[in-house]
């Protein structure tokens, strides 16, 4: 099992999986903890109590703790596809709330880790490949809308990582000379997208079976959302998710949850803002009807299995009312 030579200690977790399709790391994705409970978060991952993980977590003092081996997929983005292509960090905040600031020591540690991974995996050290969690959603339409990584200065991290790579020793990530320039990278041209179906062609979605959202799933959300007044009439029905689609998704899911006898009542059907009651209801209904695993806790905290159950519940509602 491979961990960066930079890590100060290793705390393994069961929250890991194989990289789908044998994917190799192509991106470095930084997260913030959204809190100051460094050891508590590590402990929740160690025991599997919280459905999440990363490859390296960094403390406010700059300590680097290895969590998931680099060969494995960490559970950080609620996306099997993007998690399989990423190396990830989670960074403790200097204080909670506001701009969620991150200490200088933590940012320096993040830059060191970034340089090490770029060097060893040939990942270009630029802002196209070194990104924050929220950019997985805003740039690629994957994962989900979020403010993470808070106050982390990603531009500074990339600039600092480049300086580490350009140093005669190549920084701390292995001690060998780098020399020359950062590896060139030519991104493959994306395949042309097929023509979008019309609104009436968004019919049955297989997300009900596999919990994997796709174009038909989001097209159905938009279509049913307009019928129920939870998706703006002026917005396109195009099968691509976005902020309005995500709000509609939560509202439709909450409507479905409140129709079952399992779990607490949630007001997310009114405001589209998921909270503890919403996620607890997802877990309760998911356990009863949609394959939420018995080894996962019902604790009102979202994780990969909870989000899979959420998609299945929403898709069931979409298919029932198509």
C-alpha positions as CSV (number, residue, x, y, z in Angstrom):
1,X,0.0,0.0,0.0
2,X,1.4,3.4,-1.1
3,X,1.4,6.5,1.1
4,X,3.3,9.7,0.4
5,X,6.7,9.8,2.2
6,X,5.5,13.1,3.6
7,X,2.9,11.6,5.9
8,X,3.7,11.8,9.6
9,X,1.6,8.8,10.6
10,X,-1.0,6.5,9.1
11,X,-4.5,5.9,10.4
12,X,-6.2,3.4,8.0
13,X,-9.9,3.3,7.4
14,X,-12.4,0.8,6.0
15,X,-14.0,3.7,3.9
16,X,-12.2,2.9,0.7
17,X,-12.7,1.0,-2.5
18,X,-11.0,0.1,-5.8
19,X,-10.6,2.7,-8.4
20,X,-13.4,2.1,-11.0
21,X,-12.1,0.6,-14.2
22,X,-8.5,0.7,-12.9
23,X,-8.4,4.5,-13.3
24,X,-5.2,6.4,-12.5
25,X,-5.0,9.7,-10.6
26,X,-5.5,12.6,-13.0
27,X,-6.7,15.3,-10.5
28,X,-5.8,16.5,-7.0
29,X,-8.9,17.6,-5.1
30,X,-8.6,19.6,-1.9
31,X,-11.3,19.7,0.8
32,X,-11.7,21.5,4.0
33,X,-13.0,19.8,7.1
34,X,-15.7,22.5,7.8
35,X,-14.6,22.3,11.4
36,X,-11.8,22.2,13.9
37,X,-12.2,18.6,15.2
38,X,-9.2,17.0,13.5
39,X,-8.8,13.9,15.7
40,X,-12.5,13.4,16.0
41,X,-12.9,13.3,12.2
42,X,-9.9,10.9,11.9
43,X,-11.5,8.6,14.5
44,X,-14.9,8.6,12.7
45,X,-13.1,7.5,9.5
46,X,-11.0,4.9,11.4
47,X,-14.1,3.2,12.8
48,X,-16.2,3.7,9.6
49,X,-18.8,5.6,11.7
50,X,-18.8,8.4,9.1
51,X,-19.1,7.4,5.5
52,X,-16.2,9.5,4.1
53,X,-12.4,9.5,3.7
54,X,-9.5,11.1,1.9
55,X,-6.0,10.1,1.0
56,X,-4.2,12.6,3.3
57,X,-5.8,14.8,6.0
58,X,-3.9,17.8,7.2
59,X,-4.1,19.5,10.6
60,X,-4.1,23.2,11.5
61,X,-0.5,22.7,12.6
62,X,0.5,21.1,9.2
63,X,0.6,17.5,10.4
64,X,-0.1,15.1,7.5
65,X,-2.0,11.9,8.2
66,X,-2.3,9.1,5.7
67,X,-5.9,7.7,5.6
68,X,-6.5,5.8,2.3
69,X,-3.6,4.3,0.2
70,X,-3.0,6.0,-3.1
71,X,-4.0,2.8,-5.1
72,X,-7.5,3.0,-3.6
73,X,-10.5,5.2,-4.2
74,X,-11.3,7.5,-1.2
75,X,-14.9,8.4,-0.5
76,X,-14.7,12.1,-0.8
77,X,-16.9,13.4,-3.7
78,X,-20.0,11.1,-3.7
79,X,-19.0,10.2,-7.3
80,X,-17.4,6.9,-8.1
81,X,-16.2,8.3,-11.5
82,X,-14.4,11.4,-10.1
83,X,-13.2,9.8,-6.9
84,X,-11.6,7.1,-9.0
85,X,-9.6,9.8,-10.9
86,X,-8.6,11.8,-7.9
87,X,-6.1,12.0,-5.0
88,X,-7.7,13.9,-2.2
89,X,-6.9,15.9,1.0
90,X,-9.1,17.1,3.8
91,X,-7.8,20.1,5.7
92,X,-8.7,21.2,9.2
93,X,-9.9,24.8,9.5
94,X,-8.3,27.5,11.7
95,X,-11.7,28.4,12.9
96,X,-15.3,27.4,12.2
97,X,-17.8,29.5,10.2
98,X,-17.4,32.7,8.2
99,X,-14.9,32.2,5.4
100,X,-13.7,28.9,7.0
101,X,-10.0,30.1,7.1
102,X,-7.1,27.6,6.8
103,X,-3.8,28.2,8.6
104,X,-0.6,29.0,6.7
105,X,1.0,25.8,8.1
106,X,-1.9,23.8,6.6
107,X,-1.6,25.5,3.3
108,X,2.1,24.9,3.1
109,X,1.5,21.2,3.9
110,X,-1.1,21.0,1.2
111,X,1.4,22.6,-1.3
112,X,4.0,20.0,-0.3
113,X,1.6,17.1,-0.8
114,X,0.4,18.6,-4.1
115,X,4.0,18.8,-5.4
116,X,4.7,15.3,-4.3
117,X,1.6,13.9,-6.1
118,X,2.2,15.9,-9.2
119,X,5.8,14.7,-9.4
120,X,5.1,11.0,-8.8
121,X,1.9,10.7,-10.9
122,X,2.7,13.1,-13.7
123,X,-0.3,15.3,-12.8
124,X,0.2,18.8,-14.3
125,X,0.7,21.3,-11.5
126,X,-2.0,23.8,-12.7
127,X,-5.4,24.9,-11.7
128,X,-7.0,22.6,-14.3
129,X,-5.9,19.6,-12.4
130,X,-5.4,20.9,-8.8
131,X,-8.9,21.9,-7.8
132,X,-11.3,22.3,-4.8
133,X,-14.3,20.2,-4.2
134,X,-16.7,22.8,-5.3
135,X,-15.0,22.9,-8.7
136,X,-15.8,19.3,-9.4
137,X,-19.4,20.5,-9.5
138,X,-19.0,23.9,-11.1
139,X,-16.5,22.8,-13.8
140,X,-17.4,19.2,-14.5
141,X,-21.0,18.9,-13.3
142,X,-20.1,16.0,-11.0
143,X,-20.4,15.5,-7.2
144,X,-22.7,18.2,-5.7
145,X,-22.9,21.9,-5.0
146,X,-20.8,22.9,-2.0
147,X,-18.7,25.8,-0.6
148,X,-15.8,23.4,0.1
149,X,-12.8,24.0,0.4
150,X,-13.7,27.2,2.2
151,X,-10.9,29.6,2.7
152,X,-8.2,27.4,1.1
153,X,-6.1,29.5,-1.4
154,X,-5.8,27.1,-4.3
155,X,-3.9,29.5,-6.5
156,X,-1.3,30.0,-3.8
157,X,-1.0,26.2,-3.3
158,X,-0.3,25.7,-7.0
159,X,2.2,28.5,-7.2
160,X,4.0,27.2,-4.1
161,X,3.9,23.6,-5.4
162,X,5.5,24.7,-8.6
163,X,8.3,26.4,-6.7
164,X,8.8,23.1,-4.7
165,X,9.0,21.2,-8.0
166,X,11.5,23.6,-9.5
167,X,13.8,23.5,-6.5
168,X,17.1,21.5,-6.9
169,X,15.9,18.7,-4.6
170,X,12.4,18.7,-6.0
171,X,11.0,19.4,-2.5
172,X,10.3,16.8,0.2
173,X,8.4,14.4,-2.0
174,X,11.1,11.7,-2.4
175,X,14.3,13.8,-2.5
176,X,15.3,13.3,-6.1
177,X,16.1,16.1,-8.5
178,X,13.3,17.2,-10.7
179,X,15.1,19.6,-13.0
180,X,13.5,20.8,-16.2
181,X,9.8,21.7,-16.5
182,X,6.6,20.3,-15.2
183,X,5.5,17.4,-17.3
184,X,3.5,18.4,-20.4
185,X,0.0,17.2,-20.7
186,X,-2.3,17.1,-23.7
187,X,-5.9,16.6,-22.6
188,X,-7.9,14.3,-24.9
189,X,-10.6,16.0,-26.9
190,X,-14.0,15.2,-25.3
191,X,-16.3,13.0,-27.4
192,X,-19.1,14.9,-29.0
193,X,-22.3,14.7,-27.0
194,X,-25.3,13.0,-28.5
195,X,-28.3,15.1,-29.3
196,X,-30.5,15.8,-26.3
197,X,-33.8,14.1,-26.2
198,X,-36.9,16.3,-26.1
199,X,-38.6,16.7,-22.7
200,X,-41.2,14.0,-23.6
201,X,-38.4,11.5,-24.2
202,X,-37.1,11.6,-20.6
203,X,-38.9,8.5,-19.4
204,X,-37.9,5.7,-17.1
205,X,-34.6,6.1,-15.2
206,X,-32.5,3.1,-14.2
207,X,-31.2,5.2,-11.3
208,X,-33.9,3.5,-9.2
209,X,-31.9,0.2,-9.5
210,X,-28.3,1.4,-9.3
211,X,-28.4,4.7,-7.6
212,X,-26.2,6.2,-10.4
213,X,-27.7,9.5,-11.6
214,X,-27.5,10.4,-15.3
215,X,-29.1,12.4,-18.0
216,X,-32.5,10.8,-18.0
217,X,-32.6,11.0,-14.2
218,X,-32.0,14.8,-14.3
219,X,-34.3,15.3,-17.2
220,X,-37.0,13.6,-15.3
221,X,-36.3,15.8,-12.2
222,X,-36.6,18.9,-14.4
223,X,-39.8,17.6,-16.1
224,X,-41.6,16.5,-12.9
225,X,-40.1,19.6,-11.1
226,X,-41.9,21.9,-13.5
227,X,-45.2,19.9,-13.1
228,X,-44.9,20.3,-9.3
229,X,-43.7,23.9,-9.3
230,X,-40.3,23.2,-7.8
231,X,-38.2,23.8,-10.9
232,X,-38.5,27.2,-12.6
233,X,-40.7,27.3,-15.7
234,X,-38.1,29.4,-17.6
235,X,-35.3,26.8,-17.0
236,X,-34.4,24.3,-19.7
237,X,-35.2,20.7,-19.6
238,X,-31.8,19.4,-20.8
239,X,-30.8,16.5,-18.5
240,X,-27.9,18.5,-17.0
241,X,-27.8,19.2,-13.3
242,X,-27.3,22.7,-11.8
243,X,-28.4,24.6,-8.8
244,X,-32.1,24.8,-9.7
245,X,-32.1,21.1,-10.6
246,X,-30.4,20.2,-7.4
247,X,-33.0,22.1,-5.3
248,X,-35.8,20.4,-7.3
249,X,-34.1,17.0,-6.7
250,X,-34.1,17.6,-2.9
251,X,-37.7,18.8,-2.9
252,X,-38.9,15.9,-4.9
253,X,-37.0,13.4,-2.8
254,X,-38.4,15.0,0.4
255,X,-41.9,14.7,-0.9
256,X,-41.3,11.0,-1.5
257,X,-39.7,10.6,2.0
258,X,-42.7,12.3,3.7
259,X,-45.0,9.8,1.9
260,X,-43.4,6.8,3.5
261,X,-44.0,5.7,7.1
262,X,-40.3,5.4,7.9
263,X,-38.1,8.1,9.3
264,X,-38.8,11.6,10.6
265,X,-40.8,14.3,8.7
266,X,-38.5,16.7,6.8
267,X,-39.2,20.3,5.7
268,X,-36.8,19.9,2.8
269,X,-39.8,19.6,0.5
270,X,-40.4,23.3,1.2
271,X,-37.0,24.9,1.1
272,X,-34.8,22.3,-0.8
273,X,-32.2,22.5,2.0
274,X,-31.3,19.0,3.2
275,X,-30.7,18.6,7.0
276,X,-30.5,16.0,9.7
277,X,-34.1,14.9,9.4
278,X,-33.8,14.7,5.6
279,X,-30.7,12.5,5.7
280,X,-32.1,10.4,8.6
281,X,-35.3,9.8,6.6
282,X,-33.2,8.8,3.5
283,X,-31.3,6.3,5.6
284,X,-34.5,4.9,7.2
285,X,-36.4,4.6,4.0
286,X,-33.3,3.4,2.2
287,X,-32.8,0.7,4.8
288,X,-36.4,-0.5,4.5
289,X,-36.9,-0.3,0.8
290,X,-33.8,0.7,-1.3
291,X,-30.8,-1.3,-0.1
292,X,-29.1,1.0,2.3
293,X,-26.6,-1.4,3.9
294,X,-27.1,-2.8,7.4
295,X,-23.5,-2.0,8.2
296,X,-24.1,1.7,7.6
297,X,-25.3,3.8,10.6
298,X,-28.6,5.7,10.7
299,X,-27.1,8.9,11.9
300,X,-28.4,11.7,9.7
301,X,-25.0,12.3,8.1
302,X,-24.7,11.9,4.3
303,X,-22.0,9.7,2.8
304,X,-21.7,7.6,-0.4
305,X,-24.2,4.9,0.6
306,X,-26.7,7.5,1.9
307,X,-26.4,9.5,-1.4
308,X,-26.9,6.3,-3.4
309,X,-30.1,5.6,-1.4
310,X,-31.2,9.2,-1.9
311,X,-30.9,8.9,-5.7
312,X,-32.8,5.6,-5.7
313,X,-35.6,7.1,-3.6
314,X,-35.9,10.1,-5.9
315,X,-35.7,7.9,-9.0
316,X,-38.6,5.7,-7.6
317,X,-40.7,8.9,-7.2
318,X,-39.8,10.0,-10.8
319,X,-40.7,6.6,-12.3
320,X,-43.9,6.3,-10.3
321,X,-45.1,9.6,-11.6
322,X,-43.8,9.6,-15.1
